[in-house]
Amino acid sequence: MGIRIKGTGRCIPEKILTNEDLEKMVDTSDEWIVTRTGIKERHIAEAEQSSSDLGAQAALNALENAGLTADQIDLIIVSTVTPDHAFPSVSALIQKKIGAGKCPCFDIEAACSGLLYALNTAYGMMASPLAYKRVLVVAAEKMTSLVDWQDRSTCVLFGDAAAAVVLENDGDPNTPDFYIAGEVAADGSVSDILIVPAGGSRTPASAETVANKQHYIQMGGPKTFQLAVTSMVSACRNVLEKSGVSPDEIVWAIPHQANRRIIDAVAGKLGIPEKVYLNVDRYGNTSSASIGICLDELNREGKIKKGDLILTASFGAGLTWAALLIRW
Ligand code: ACO
């Protein structure tokens, strides 16, 4: 059909928080964090920077990479778990910030799987009779707005960032689509293992919810770890089977960058450890932005060439998970 990735971008906040910095804030150590997670440092947004600020920068960066201007975009989809407000959507704010026209905009909330959910949705909307031609997909996350800096079990894990992908249908039937096969899934029966309990309609914000720290991430770490591995392995296997592509043909495997040990376990089970792209050491878990940052780094460093097959996989709160096999 001719739907391809035309450009990628990212926005990484300047400020770096190292493991040594965290040693001064909570009872932890560089050795514990590196051994258990592989993370050495993460980037932290300024107080006045919101998800839409990060997302708009990543979007402009991706548009430049695509050689397009914002007014040429006819749909914007944003993945985020840290919207600027309950409403309006971050996508509407980004539309205004980048100077796009009055195209439709909506947000997707699928936690760390959000970028793959958004790419899946975008592809469906481009390939269907809706026939959107140029779609901007952004993943924008200010995870530190949900972090309790006194909780060592979560504060060492997360960082802030945004990434963007521009998709274009060039209308040439000889251009193969970027989308080869995908699986997106969720299991709401385990929604309580990763949760921000208050601030929504279930438990609106109050002095009590603030005092009880209910606006911060609460996580069952070991259970999340186990489900992350099983869900990503099964989604990758299903996608490879559906597409008839063998693991040998994959050029890069890009897993969600949450924890080095999760990534190693998944790559080991799939038998492709040498194909894995890693940057969790530099950014920590940036939720749905993480796979987009990897794609943009590989793209800008010239490490992927036209036609390369890239296997992406993610998991996140919900629990959600997804795998997409992409042709560059
Ligand atoms: N520094 C030092 N010690 C720590 C720290 C820390 N930062 N954090 C926890 N510990 C301690 C615990 O208190 C515990 O001590 P205890 O045995 O005395 O009780 C010990 O370390 C072991 O804790 P575990 O939780 O069992 O450690 P584990 O090896 O499972 O690693 C981790 C914890 C890194 C969180 C791991 O479980 C993990 O990565 N889980 C997946 C998390 C994840 O990927 N979440 C993604 C969510 S993102 C989203 O969807 C929004």
Boltz pocket constraint, residues with backbone or C-beta under 6 A from the ligand:
constraints:
  - pocket:
      binder: B
      contacts: [[A, 27], [A, 28], [A, 29], [A, 32], [A, 33], [A, 36], [A, 37], [A, 81], [A, 111], [A, 112], [A, 152], [A, 153], [A, 154], [A, 156], [A, 194], [A, 219], [A, 220], [A, 221], [A, 222], [A, 223], [A, 224], [A, 225], [A, 228], [A, 258], [A, 259], [A, 285], [A, 287], [A, 315], [A, 316], [A, 317]]
      max_distance: 6.0
